[in-house]
Amino acid sequence: MKTAMTLSWKQHFIDLAEYHYWANEVLFRSLDVLPHSKLAANEGLFFGSALNTLNHILVGTRIWFGRLRHDDPKHLRLDEVLQTDWGELKQALHGELRAVQAWLARQSEAVFEGELAYTNTRGEPFRTQVAEVLTHMFLHIQHHRGQVSVAATRLGAPSPEMDYIFWCRAKAAGTA
């Protein structure tokens, strides 16, 4: 019988970064069958197109990751398009998650129990627990990736299976 394993916050967030890398790759393979014109088409998402929504994920991750590193990129707008090239956007999203994962691995356990003081994009000051900031950042990625997934299937791409439990199973099988 397998016993339950308790993860530290640190390991939990490292695992979430790995899961999001994997889930992004699953989504990217689905989107790769679509021409650029469809990826750039307004599909009624909050940020219009799949490309713009994925750019928003990149921007949001950079903002939150910058705050965590005390290097807040205040110049970024939430609707900013950082990459118009599909290949470069995929690479940037993968790179950002790998950077987050590496940063997480360098932190002490105490960091995850601490607070982060930051100013939001409207200039309002906040103090939030680091674990809550990281949870928000990863759920933000998941929320918008789900929107892109809906648009992808509507546009004719295969429906990607990106559930966390699928990643857990793939990881256990050595295929993630």
Contacts in CASP RR format, 6 or more apart in sequence:
PFRMAT RR
TARGET T0000
AUTHOR 0000-0000-0000
METHOD contacts of the structure
MODEL  1
MKTAMTLSWKQHFIDLAEYHYWANEVLFRSLDVLPHSKLAANEGLFFGSA
LNTLNHILVGTRIWFGRLRHDDPKHLRLDEVLQTDWGELKQALHGELRAV
QAWLARQSEAVFEGELAYTNTRGEPFRTQVAEVLTHMFLHIQHHRGQVSV
AATRLGAPSPEMDYIFWCRAKAAGTA
7 15 0 8 1.000
8 109 0 8 1.000
8 112 0 8 1.000
9 109 0 8 1.000
9 112 0 8 1.000
9 113 0 8 1.000
9 131 0 8 1.000
10 104 0 8 1.000
10 105 0 8 1.000
10 107 0 8 1.000
10 109 0 8 1.000
10 111 0 8 1.000
10 112 0 8 1.000
13 104 0 8 1.000
13 112 0 8 1.000
13 131 0 8 1.000
13 134 0 8 1.000
13 138 0 8 1.000
14 101 0 8 1.000
14 104 0 8 1.000
14 105 0 8 1.000
16 134 0 8 1.000
16 138 0 8 1.000
17 97 0 8 1.000
17 100 0 8 1.000
17 101 0 8 1.000
17 104 0 8 1.000
17 138 0 8 1.000
18 101 0 8 1.000
18 167 0 8 1.000
18 171 0 8 1.000
18 176 0 8 1.000
19 164 0 8 1.000
19 167 0 8 1.000
20 97 0 8 1.000
20 138 0 8 1.000
20 141 0 8 1.000
20 142 0 8 1.000
21 94 0 8 1.000
21 97 0 8 1.000
21 98 0 8 1.000
21 101 0 8 1.000
22 167 0 8 1.000
22 170 0 8 1.000
22 176 0 8 1.000
23 142 0 8 1.000
23 145 0 8 1.000
23 162 0 8 1.000
23 164 0 8 1.000
23 167 0 8 1.000
24 90 0 8 1.000
24 93 0 8 1.000
24 94 0 8 1.000
24 97 0 8 1.000
24 145 0 8 1.000
25 94 0 8 1.000
26 160 0 8 1.000
26 161 0 8 1.000
26 162 0 8 1.000
27 145 0 8 1.000
27 148 0 8 1.000
27 149 0 8 1.000
27 152 0 8 1.000
27 160 0 8 1.000
27 162 0 8 1.000
28 90 0 8 1.000
29 160 0 8 1.000
30 149 0 8 1.000
30 152 0 8 1.000
30 157 0 8 1.000
30 158 0 8 1.000
30 159 0 8 1.000
30 160 0 8 1.000
31 39 0 8 1.000
31 50 0 8 1.000
31 86 0 8 1.000
31 148 0 8 1.000
31 152 0 8 1.000
31 157 0 8 1.000
33 156 0 8 1.000
33 157 0 8 1.000
33 158 0 8 1.000
34 50 0 8 1.000
34 152 0 8 1.000
34 155 0 8 1.000
34 156 0 8 1.000
34 157 0 8 1.000
36 86 0 8 1.000
38 50 0 8 1.000
38 155 0 8 1.000
39 49 0 8 1.000
39 50 0 8 1.000
39 51 0 8 1.000
39 86 0 8 1.000
40 49 0 8 1.000
40 50 0 8 1.000
40 51 0 8 1.000
40 52 0 8 1.000
40 84 0 8 1.000
41 49 0 8 1.000
41 155 0 8 1.000
42 48 0 8 1.000
42 49 0 8 1.000
43 49 0 8 1.000
43 50 0 8 1.000
43 151 0 8 1.000
43 154 0 8 1.000
43 155 0 8 1.000
44 151 0 8 1.000
45 52 0 8 1.000
45 53 0 8 1.000
45 147 0 8 1.000
45 148 0 8 1.000
45 151 0 8 1.000
46 53 0 8 1.000
46 56 0 8 1.000
46 144 0 8 1.000
46 147 0 8 1.000
47 53 0 8 1.000
47 55 0 8 1.000
47 56 0 8 1.000
47 79 0 8 1.000
47 144 0 8 1.000
49 151 0 8 1.000
50 148 0 8 1.000
50 151 0 8 1.000
50 152 0 8 1.000
50 155 0 8 1.000
51 81 0 8 1.000
51 84 0 8 1.000
51 86 0 8 1.000
51 89 0 8 1.000
52 79 0 8 1.000
52 81 0 8 1.000
53 144 0 8 1.000
53 147 0 8 1.000
53 148 0 8 1.000
53 151 0 8 1.000
54 89 0 8 1.000
54 93 0 8 1.000
54 144 0 8 1.000
54 148 0 8 1.000
55 80 0 8 1.000
55 81 0 8 1.000
55 82 0 8 1.000
55 83 0 8 1.000
55 89 0 8 1.000
56 78 0 8 1.000
56 79 0 8 1.000
56 144 0 8 1.000
57 93 0 8 1.000
57 140 0 8 1.000
57 141 0 8 1.000
57 144 0 8 1.000
57 145 0 8 1.000
58 82 0 8 1.000
58 83 0 8 1.000
58 89 0 8 1.000
58 92 0 8 1.000
58 93 0 8 1.000
58 96 0 8 1.000
59 76 0 8 1.000
59 77 0 8 1.000
59 78 0 8 1.000
59 79 0 8 1.000
59 80 0 8 1.000
59 82 0 8 1.000
60 76 0 8 1.000
60 78 0 8 1.000
60 137 0 8 1.000
60 140 0 8 1.000
61 93 0 8 1.000
61 96 0 8 1.000
61 97 0 8 1.000
61 100 0 8 1.000
61 137 0 8 1.000
61 140 0 8 1.000
61 141 0 8 1.000
62 73 0 8 1.000
62 76 0 8 1.000
62 96 0 8 1.000
63 72 0 8 1.000
63 73 0 8 1.000
63 76 0 8 1.000
63 121 0 8 1.000
64 133 0 8 1.000
64 136 0 8 1.000
64 137 0 8 1.000
64 140 0 8 1.000
65 96 0 8 1.000
65 99 0 8 1.000
65 100 0 8 1.000
65 103 0 8 1.000
65 137 0 8 1.000
66 72 0 8 1.000
66 73 0 8 1.000
67 116 0 8 1.000
67 118 0 8 1.000
67 133 0 8 1.000
68 103 0 8 1.000
68 116 0 8 1.000
68 130 0 8 1.000
68 133 0 8 1.000
68 134 0 8 1.000
69 103 0 8 1.000
72 118 0 8 1.000
72 119 0 8 1.000
74 119 0 8 1.000
74 121 0 8 1.000
77 121 0 8 1.000
78 121 0 8 1.000
82 89 0 8 1.000
82 92 0 8 1.000
83 89 0 8 1.000
83 92 0 8 1.000
100 137 0 8 1.000
104 134 0 8 1.000
111 130 0 8 1.000
112 130 0 8 1.000
112 131 0 8 1.000
112 134 0 8 1.000
113 129 0 8 1.000
113 130 0 8 1.000
113 131 0 8 1.000
114 129 0 8 1.000
114 130 0 8 1.000
114 131 0 8 1.000
115 127 0 8 1.000
115 128 0 8 1.000
115 129 0 8 1.000
115 130 0 8 1.000
116 127 0 8 1.000
116 128 0 8 1.000
116 129 0 8 1.000
116 130 0 8 1.000
116 133 0 8 1.000
117 125 0 8 1.000
117 126 0 8 1.000
117 127 0 8 1.000
118 125 0 8 1.000
118 126 0 8 1.000
118 128 0 8 1.000
119 125 0 8 1.000
119 126 0 8 1.000
120 126 0 8 1.000
145 162 0 8 1.000
146 162 0 8 1.000
149 159 0 8 1.000
149 160 0 8 1.000
149 162 0 8 1.000
152 159 0 8 1.000
152 160 0 8 1.000
153 159 0 8 1.000
167 176 0 8 1.000
170 176 0 8 1.000
END
